[in-house]
Amino acid sequence: MKPQRLLLATGNPKKLSELREILAPFSIPVIAPADVGYDPDVLEDGETFEANAIKKAEAGLAATGEWTLADDSGIEARALGWRPGVYSARYASEPCDDEANNRKLITELAPHADRYVQYRCVIALARPGAPSSTWSGVFPGQHVPTRRGLGGFGYDPYVLIPELGRTVAELSAEEKHARSHRGQALRGFLAWLSRP
């Protein structure tokens, strides 16, 4: 069974735009929280991306009755024991912004030779009468201390894709979606949705 429409449970306009771009070729009618008067601000207190994504999706379903897709994602640095992880959006405390989060990550990685980082994303779907389902993706790279590129958002200007010699912020939207953690997770969801 396919949904007549799909609520994207995020209050982040950049993430909402990216989700819409990735889903657009598949002709799935998507709606934003504002379209149904829903406030998607849910306390993200889970210890894993999966727990937070499920919580957000189930809150959207409970509030609206709509099939709800939610994402929780962030960046993990191997040298820091995979931090910031689920705290990526508020790494420099709350309230904070992308630049404050990036400054903190640059400072914490400065003494380390290991610059491996990876983005991780978990997409959760909540729908009436069924348990929630999840799909995930990982997007590896190397952290660079100097900002490069104008695209993307969050940590993108500081994550180099070694085989391309460019940061995520220097990729076109199509290149990013084809490789990204969010793109991988959404393709898993779309494969599930297109099952016979």
C-alpha positions in Angstrom: 0.0 0.0 0.0 1.4 3.4 -1.0 0.5 6.6 0.8 -1.7 9.2 -0.9 0.7 11.7 0.5 3.7 11.8 2.8 4.4 14.2 5.7 8.0 15.2 6.0 8.4 15.8 9.7 11.2 18.4 9.9 11.3 22.0 10.9 14.6 22.5 9.2 13.9 24.3 5.9 17.2 23.1 4.4 16.6 19.5 5.3 13.0 19.8 4.0 14.2 21.1 0.7 16.8 18.3 0.4 14.2 15.6 1.2 11.8 17.1 -1.4 14.6 17.2 -4.1 15.5 13.6 -3.5 11.9 12.4 -3.6 10.7 14.6 -6.5 11.6 12.2 -9.3 9.4 9.5 -7.7 6.1 11.3 -7.9 5.3 11.0 -4.2 3.1 13.8 -3.1 4.9 15.3 -0.1 3.6 17.8 2.4 5.5 20.0 4.9 4.4 20.3 8.6 3.1 23.8 7.9 0.8 22.4 5.2 -1.2 20.6 7.9 -0.6 22.9 10.9 1.8 20.6 12.6 4.7 21.7 14.7 7.5 19.0 14.2 9.6 20.3 17.1 10.0 17.0 19.1 12.5 16.6 22.0 15.3 14.6 20.5 16.4 12.7 23.6 17.2 9.3 22.0 20.7 7.9 22.3 20.7 6.8 18.7 19.7 8.3 15.3 17.2 5.5 14.9 15.5 6.3 18.3 15.2 10.0 17.4 13.9 9.3 13.9 11.3 6.9 15.1 10.1 9.3 17.8 9.7 12.1 15.3 7.9 10.0 12.7 5.5 8.5 15.3 4.8 12.0 16.8 3.9 13.2 13.3 1.6 10.3 12.7 -0.1 10.7 16.1 -0.7 14.4 15.5 -1.9 14.3 11.9 -2.9 10.7 11.0 -0.6 11.1 7.9 2.0 8.7 6.8 5.1 10.4 8.3 8.7 10.3 7.2 11.3 11.6 9.6 15.1 11.8 9.5 17.7 12.0 12.2 21.2 12.5 11.0 24.6 13.9 12.0 28.3 13.7 11.6 30.6 11.3 13.5 34.3 11.8 13.9 36.3 8.6 14.5 39.0 10.4 16.5 36.4 11.7 18.9 34.8 8.4 19.6 32.1 9.1 16.9 31.0 12.4 18.4 29.2 14.6 17.8 26.7 12.0 16.6 23.1 12.6 17.8 24.3 16.0 19.2 25.5 17.3 15.8 22.8 20.0 15.4 23.5 21.3 18.9 27.1 20.4 19.4 28.2 23.9 20.5 25.3 23.9 23.0 21.9 25.4 22.6 21.0 27.7 20.9 23.8 27.4 18.3 24.3 27.6 14.6 26.2 25.8 11.9 29.3 28.0 12.3 29.5 27.5 16.1 29.1 23.8 15.6 31.9 23.8 13.0 34.2 25.9 15.1 33.8 23.4 18.0 34.5 20.4 15.7 37.6 22.1 14.2 38.9 22.8 17.7 38.3 19.3 18.9 39.9 17.6 15.9 42.9 20.0 15.8 45.2 17.7 17.9 44.3 14.5 16.0 45.9 13.2 12.8 42.9 11.0 12.1 40.5 13.1 10.1 38.0 10.4 9.1 34.4 11.6 9.5 31.1 10.1 8.3 27.6 11.4 8.0 25.0 9.0 9.3 21.3 9.2 8.5 18.3 7.1 9.7 15.0 7.6 8.0 11.9 6.4 9.8 8.4 5.8 8.5 5.4 5.8 10.7 2.0 4.7 9.2 -1.3 3.8 10.6 -1.7 0.2 11.8 1.9 -0.9 11.3 5.1 -0.8 13.3 7.6 1.9 12.3 10.2 1.0 9.7 13.7 2.5 9.3 16.4 2.8 6.6 19.9 4.1 7.0 22.9 5.4 5.1 26.5 6.4 5.8 28.5 9.0 3.8 32.3 8.9 4.6 34.8 11.7 4.2 37.8 13.6 5.6 37.4 16.6 7.8 39.3 19.7 6.6 39.8 22.8 8.9 39.2 25.4 6.2 35.8 26.1 4.8 35.4 25.2 1.1 32.3 25.6 -1.1 29.0 27.4 -0.8 26.5 24.6 -1.3 24.8 22.2 1.2 24.5 23.1 4.9 25.7 22.2 8.3 29.2 20.6 8.3 29.3 20.2 4.4 32.0 22.9 3.8 34.4 21.0 6.0 33.9 17.4 4.7 36.2 16.4 1.9 35.3 13.5 -0.4 38.9 12.3 -1.1 38.1 10.5 -4.4 36.5 13.7 -5.8 38.9 16.2 -4.2 35.9 18.4 -3.3 34.0 19.1 -0.1 30.3 18.2 0.1 29.6 21.9 -0.2 31.3 21.9 -3.6 29.2 19.1 -5.0 26.1 19.8 -7.2 22.8 18.9 -5.6 22.6 15.8 -7.9 26.1 14.7 -6.9 25.4 15.1 -3.2 22.1 13.2 -3.4 23.6 10.3 -5.3 26.3 9.8 -2.6 24.9 11.2 0.6 23.7 9.4 3.7 20.3 10.9 3.3 20.1 9.8 -0.3 21.1 6.3 0.6 18.5 6.0 3.3 15.7 7.5 1.1 16.6 5.1 -1.7 16.1 2.2 0.8 12.7 3.6 1.7 11.8 4.0 -2.0 12.9 0.5 -2.8 10.6 -0.7 0.1 7.7 1.5 -1.2 8.0 0.1 -4.7 7.7 -3.6 -3.7 4.9 -5.5 -5.4 
